């Protein structure tokens, strides 16, 4: 994939493309290639540094420790969401400026990340697959446990509570993914019960868990005007346009459709990493802009356009910027990761099975989360995929 991305980006330098917002194609190419190499460095570090299972467990424990700090920070932020105090909030605004360039939201928490959605996706993608699998399989990376209570159980409850206060729609949808799957892939504790009966019981358990989660989300989300738009469309007398416009999701289809049009004209190698933004205006389909203020701000100079346009979805970006070859090679990489997870699941070692089941959750969550991010530099994807690869090559079987 890296070779294809380099070739596609190098070829784009030969085209005569005008700068956008003062950013030229070479500048954009250097920036995006650096982000790709940073992501690759994360993956290689997580994959190659653990030489055995002790090293891998050590790495997982430090991941948990880092998240404990982030969750503690998010918990302190949740206090001003529950009961707003301007003095307390202003203190946190000053402290947050030390770790993020973006200001805090008084009604949502951001943890130590740039925005609430990033924090929610970090919890859902980088942490939850390991916690859910550990809790439902009885595995723990720590020696300490009190009866059946483990560190992972405590972290799972804590992380779920903090996640609710991000009021991230994508993050909470992603939380439903492992809840649905973990009941289906957890180990069987008895071989005497017929397989179909086990499947029926687990589907029922997953359904009940989702109902409980939906109830909690509805109660908590009703306190937040932004989040409650998910279900207020039909009762809001002032609502205009269709449902997707009301929840500010309609513009995503414009980004994806534009990416496909770019791919259709450059199907083999795409237009080069980071170059979607240079073709966006040309390939955006004709449509009214007033229902989508985000697009209006991007395309109208007097509206204060100040950001480079991105696809906001991973696989449409691959198609547009690296073409069929780049997308195929990245999918081959994911197939190799899937092969590693199946290898681990079929291992007779219980610890291998833990990593394999967590890998299934990782891949399914990645499939869902790929609709809401498009960056190579965010470490979440590379770290979780690196863990699976490391688990496969340190397996004792």
N, C-alpha and C positions, 0 to 999 in steps of 0.2 A: 504493500500500500504506500509506504513512504517513497519508494522509487517512482511509482505512478504519480503521486502528488508532486514530487520534485519535477518530473517531466512536464506535467500539465502546467505548473506554475512557470517553469522556464519558457515554455512555448508561448505563454500569455505575454511575456515581455516583448515578444516580436510584434505584437499587435499595436496599432495606433489607438490607444484608449485615453480619452481626456481625464484629467484628475477630477475627483469629487470632493468638495469641501476642503480643497487644498491638499488632498492626499493623492499621491500618484500611485501607479501600479507597482513600481519597484518598492516604494515605501510599504505598501500593503502586503506585498509578497514577503518581504523581510519579516514583518510583524507576525504574519500568520505562520510562516515556517518556524519562527522561534517558538510560537505557542505549540506547534506540533512536536517539536523536539523536546520542549519542556514536558509535555504529556508523555512522550516516549520515555523520557528519563525517569518519570514517576513509575511507569510500568516496569522498566528494567530493574530499578532499585528494589521494588517490592518483590519482583520475581526472583532475582539473583542473590540478594543478600541472605535470605534464610537458607541455611545449608541442611537443616534437619527440622524435625517437628518441634523441638524445643525452641528453636529460633522463630518458627512460625507462630507458636503460641505467645512468645515474648512480643512479637510484632502486634498481634491481635490485642494483647493486654495494653500496650501503649496506645493503640487506636482507641480503646475504651477509655483510657485515662485522659487522652486529649478531648474526647467527647464529653467526659464528665466536667471538664473545665468549661466547655462551650455550653453545656446544659445548665451549669450553675449560673453562667452569665445570662442565659436566656431566662432562667427562673427569676432572677433579680429584675429583668426587664418586664416580666409578666406582672409584676406588682403594680406598675403604673397603668397597665392595661385594665386590670381588675378595678383599681381605684386610682384615678388620675390625680397626681400631685405635681404642680408645675415646678416646684423647687427640686423635687426628686428627679423629675424628668429632665430638667435642665442640667443637673449634675451628670446624669447618664449620657446626655448629648455630648458633653465635653469629653467624657471618658471614651465614648464610642468613636470620637474623631481620632483617637489614637490608633484604632484598628481598622477603620473604614472611612472612605472619603464621602460616603453618603449619609445624610441625616437620618435620624430615627423617625419612625412613625409612632404617633401617640396611641394608636389603636392596634398595632401589630408589633411583634418582636422580630428582631433580625439576628439575634445571637452575635457572633463575631464576624458575620458575613456582610456582603454589600447590601442585601435586601432580604425581606422575609422569605420570598420564594427560594432564594439560594439556600437559606438555612433549612427550610423544609425539605428541599431536595437532598441536601447533605444528610439530614437525619434519615430520610426514607431510603436513600440509595446506598450510602456509605456505612450506615450503622444497622438499620433494621433487619436486613437479611441474616446477619450473623446472630443477632439477638433472638429473633423468632426461631431460627433453627436450633439454637442452643437450648432455649426453654422447652421446646416441644420434643427434643431428642434426649434431654437429660445431660447434655454435654456442657462442660464449663472449662474455660481457659485458666481458671483459678483453682487453687487447692481448697480455698475456704468455701464452706457451705454450712448452713445451719438447717439440719434435717433436709428438706427438699428445696430450701431457699438458696438461690445462687446469686452471684453478683449480676449475672445477665438478666435475671428476673427483675431485680431492682432497677437496672438500667432501662429495661423495656418499659416498665411502668412510668418511670421518670421521663424518658424520651417521648412517649406517647402524649403525656400531659403537656410537655413543652411544645410539641408539634402543633397542638390545637391552637395555641396562642399566636402562631404565625399567621393564622387565617389564610393559608395558602391553599387554593383550590387544587392545584396540581399535587401538592404535598399530601393532602388528605386522601386524594384519589389513589396515590401511590401507596398509602398506608393500607388501603383495602386489598391491594394485590397480594402481599404476603399473608394477610389474614385469610384470604380465600384459598391460597395454595398450600399453606403449611399443614392444614388439616388433611390434605390429600397425599402429601409426600412424607409425612412423619413416619417413623418406624412402626411396624406392627408389633404389638405386645403379645399377641396370641395368634397361633396358627390354626386354632380349632374353629374359629369363626369363619364362615364362608366369605369369599372375596367380595361378592356383590353386596352382601350385608354390610361389610366394612365400608365399602364405597358409599352406600346409602347413608350410613351413620355419619360419615365424615362430611358428606355434602350438607346434611342437616346441621351439623355443628358449625360448618363454615357459614351457612345461611344465617343461623342465629347470631353468630359473632358479627356479621355484617349489619344485621338489623340493630344490634346494640350500638355498634359504631355509628350508624346513621342517626340513631336517636341522640347520641352524645354530640355529634357534629351539628345536628339541627338546633339543639338547645344552646350550645356554645356559639354557633354561627349566627343565631338570631340577635346576638348582642352586637354584631358588627355589620354595619350597613353595606360595606363592600362585599363581604362574603355572602350575606343573605340575599343578594341579587340573584343567586342561583335558583331560588324558589319564589322570589317576590315578583317575578315578571307578570304572572297571571293575576296578581292582586294589586299591582301598582297601577293606579289610574293614569299616571303621567308617562307610562312606558310607551316608547315609540319604536318603530322598526321591528325586526324579528328577534327571536330569543338570543341568537348568537351575537347580534349587535348590542343587545341589552347587557349581556355579560361581558362585553368587550373581547369577544373571541373571533368575530367575523374576519378581522384583518389577518388572522393567521392563514386563512384559506387564500387570501391574496398573496401572501408571501410564498406559500407552497405552490400555488398555481404559477407564479412568476418563475420559481425555481424550475418547475417542470418545462416551461416554455424555453428557458435557457438551455436546459438539457436537450430538448428536442432539436435545437439548432446546433448543439455541440455535443453529440451523443458519445463520442469515443473517450475523450480526455477532459471534457468540460471546459471551463473558462479559466481554471487556475484557482488555487486556494486564496480565499479572501476577495475574489473579484466579482462575486455576486452583486455587490453594491454598485459597481460600475455599469452593470447591465439592467439594474432594477427599473429605472425610469422607462427604458426602451421597451422592456418586455412585460411591464405591468398591463394587464388587460384594461380596456376602457370600462369605467364604472363610476357611479356617483361617489364622491368622496365625503359628502356631508354625514353619512351614517357612520363613518369610521374616522373619528378625529385623529387617531394615531397616524393613519395614512395621510391625512390632510396636513398634519404638522411636518411630515417627512417630505412632502412634495411641494409645499408652498413656502417660499422663502420668508414671506412676511409673517408666517406663523412661528418663526423661530427655529428653523431646522438646524440642529447642531450635532446630530448623531449619525454615524455611518449605519446604513441599513444592513440588517442581517436576516437570514432565513428564519431563525428562531426554531429550527427543527433540524435534527442531525442528518437523517437520511436524505431529505430533499436537498440539503446543502451538499452532501457527497455527490449526488447526481449532477447538480448544477456545476459544481466546481472541479470534480475529478472524473465525471462521466461514468460510463458503464464499467470501464476498467478499474477505476478507483473504488467504485461501490462494490464490484465483484470481489476485489482483493480484500476489502475490509470485511465483507460477509464471510470470506474464507477464514479470516482471522477469528471471527466469532464462532464459526463452525469448529475450529480447533479448540476454542474454549469450551464449547458444548461437549466435544469429545472428551476433554479432561474431566468435566463434571460427571459424565456417564461412567467413565473409568473409575472415578472415586466412589460413586454410588454403588457400583457392582463389587467393590472391594470387600473382603470379609472383615476388615478392620473398622471398628465403630467410628474412630476419629476420621478416617477417610470418608466414611458415609456422611459425617457431619459437614465436611467441606463440600462434598458433592451436592447434598441437598441445599446447602446455602448457595451454591453456584447456580442451581436451577432458579432460586428466588432472584439472584442477581441478574440473570439473563432476562427473566420475565419483567422485572422492574426496569431494566435498561430499555427493553422494547417499548415500555410505556413512557418512560421519562424522555426518550429520544424525541418525542413530539414537542418538548418544551425547552430544549437546550441545543446549541449548535457549536459549542466551543471545544477546541482540542486542548486548551490550557487548563481547564478545570480538572483537578486531580481525581475527583470522585470516580469517574469511569475507569481510569487507569489503575487506581489502587485496588478496586474490587476485582477487576480482571487479573491483576497481578497476583492477588491472593490465591485465586483459583489455580493459576499456572504454577505458583510456588507449591501449593498443596499437592499438585499432581507430580511434580518432579522430586518432592521430598517423601513421597509415599513409600512405605516399607514393602509394599506388595509388588 
